[in-house]
Amino acid sequence: MTAVLATTIADPSRYSYELKWDGYRIVAFKLGGAVRLVSRKGNDYTKEFPSIARDVAKLDAEEVVLDGEVCALDARGLPSFQLLQNRRRGVSLTYFVFDVLRRDGRDLRAQPIEARRAELADVIGEHDRRGSIVVSTASENDLTSVLDLACARGLEGVVAKQKGSSYIAGKRPTWLKIKCHARQELAVVGWLPLEGTRNAIGSLLLGVMEPDGRFHYAGKVGTGFDDRMRGEIARALAKTASKTPTAVGVPKLGGLVRFVEPRLVAEVRFTEWTESGHVRHPSFLGFRADKRPEECVREVPVHAAAPASTPARPKPRGPVVLGIAISNPDRVLAPTPLTKLDLARYYEAIASEMLPHVEGRPLTLLRWEEGASETEKGGVFMRHRKAWGPDALRRVSIREKTKTGEYLVADTPAALVALAQMDVLEVHTWNSRADDVEHPDRLVFDLDPAEDVPFGDVVKAAHVVRERLADLGVVSFPKTTGAKGLHVVAPLVPSADVSACLAFARAFAGLLAREDPKRFTTAMAKAARPGKIFVDYLRNNRTNTSVAAFSTRARPGAPVSVPLAWAEVDRKLRPSRFTPRVVLARVREMPDPWDAYFRTAQHLPRRA
């Protein structure tokens, strides 16, 4: 289970807080005398950390599974990631354990976090050190004081864990991470073009003025820019081009670096200085016209301010869900049987499962107009207009062909509830994320059958798509659409651009249609589709969307788009039965069929 990055917490009293340890995330398995230490990527670290393995073996439990962070402590007793990576003889390791998942035949993951902490204290001892193993204690103090303590000690930050929450693998918003960041002005000494372009920056190369009076390379930053800025900055830097490096230690990077005279000063946020003198995890904040490059000297990092308290607001009318006031809670959102409050409660309950599929993505929303009845077409699609919405929703500006559009993004459980308050019955997402809209991280093949096609044929077609993708080395995952079709989704490493993804999807759909023209078609006109399944590859176009996993649909019964295991895609499958009530029971009772989705790292094939 991993945490979602956050900058503020709407209701801090609902969380307890732990210090965020900077090391290697390790799950420890003990069965009898045998111990295995496994990383997040599934790599075996038992031999890498023998002292940890020995102390886990000594624990008073026949069977136990622990989750925690292995750290190397510096002379101050603080975790140092650099020291861990470059550890030498004599460097001691500490396993900060913060969760227990299994003990003596009992699966504890569904237990509330308070119960799991009690088990952990019993296994290890709440405060007693057992060799290299230490319990990471939780604090009930306010977020501000805990974050101030973490930042003052030079730690990475704080992890906030929702009270009463269970342990569910994957990135879950019931765990939030709030980081301490440093900020620094750095001179721009070069740049790298964005992949596939010549006149847009992919990253800036940074320099810091050292006591020897020369600029020294301090790393590169490639995040924090939008498309417009990438082009504008490249044009500005072209005026100060240099044929030779202007900083000591600038890497050649395959001859792609374009050197510039240090005239611009960039402000970046980052986590720490590395031993090699580079900024770690930098993000571009803007240029500083009030600073000269020569003033860019290495500074002692300072922690970011703690989240500001929310100003007092008038007491809202109606029920409140995750801090969002629900107006007209009893209004039925026809054609579904759901009231606004029903929908808000559903999104509150399903948030931990839904957010990994939604967070960070620009949204297109189907809002049900007030007063629309079941017999009317009351849905209005909201895409890139300056839509009203509660503050829980984030807004991003995205450059389009002729204008810049403003999109909403839902990153938190409260943001999902905010969509219900806006009367949104359907949530549709881009295939890319707002911080890198040009590089999709998934392909979606929407199998849309004609009215006369039995659903059993759609099931067979989905397996054909799976097999053909597998022939190309692509792993795929199925889900219902909440309508009459199925989605086959392939996760991607976001490296290929939108045009390449669309070209592949078009070629792949065409291949299916040529191989089996009686079953598949790529013709969009409905008149050309009787008896066939339309392979909608256009879901992979830049601004096109597909319904999000766990979103309701504006249809009788409020069917939900549900991730499935391939074994479930059979003749018994009935997508209409996945109502919100059924889906909530399903996620409580069975493991995530897409558990491997977010761990699947694959690139777009070169051709279909």
Secondary structure as UniProt FT lines:
FT   STRAND          2..5
FT   HELIX           12..14
FT   STRAND          15..20
FT   STRAND          24..31
FT   TURN            32..33
FT   STRAND          34..39
FT   TURN            40..41
FT   TURN            46..48
FT   HELIX           50..57
FT   STRAND          63..73
FT   TURN            75..76
FT   HELIX           81..85
FT   TURN            89..90
FT   STRAND          93..103
FT   TURN            104..105
FT   STRAND          106..107
FT   TURN            109..110
FT   HELIX           113..124
FT   TURN            131..132
FT   STRAND          133..135
FT   HELIX           143..152
FT   TURN            153..154
FT   STRAND          157..162
FT   TURN            163..164
FT   STRAND          171..179
FT   STRAND          182..193
FT   TURN            195..196
FT   STRAND          201..209
FT   TURN            211..212
FT   STRAND          215..221
FT   HELIX           227..238
FT   TURN            239..240
FT   HELIX           253..255
FT   STRAND          258..260
FT   STRAND          265..270
FT   STRAND          272..273
FT   TURN            275..276
FT   STRAND          279..280
FT   STRAND          283..287
FT   TURN            289..290
FT   HELIX           293..295
FT   STRAND          320..321
FT   TURN            322..323
FT   STRAND          324..325
FT   TURN            329..330
FT   TURN            334..335
FT   HELIX           340..358
FT   TURN            359..360
FT   STRAND          363..368
FT   TURN            370..371
FT   TURN            374..375
FT   STRAND          379..382
FT   TURN            391..392
FT   STRAND          394..399
FT   STRAND          404..409
FT   HELIX           413..421
FT   TURN            422..423
FT   STRAND          424..429
FT   TURN            434..435
FT   TURN            437..438
FT   STRAND          442..449
FT   TURN            451..452
FT   HELIX           455..471
FT   TURN            472..473
FT   STRAND          477..480
FT   STRAND          486..491
FT   TURN            494..495
FT   HELIX           498..515
FT   TURN            517..519
FT   STRAND          520..521
FT   HELIX           526..528
FT   TURN            530..531
FT   STRAND          533..536
FT   HELIX           537..540
FT   STRAND          546..547
FT   TURN            549..550
FT   TURN            556..557
FT   HELIX           566..568
FT   TURN            571..572
FT   HELIX           575..577
FT   HELIX           580..589
FT   TURN            593..596
FT   HELIX           597..599
//
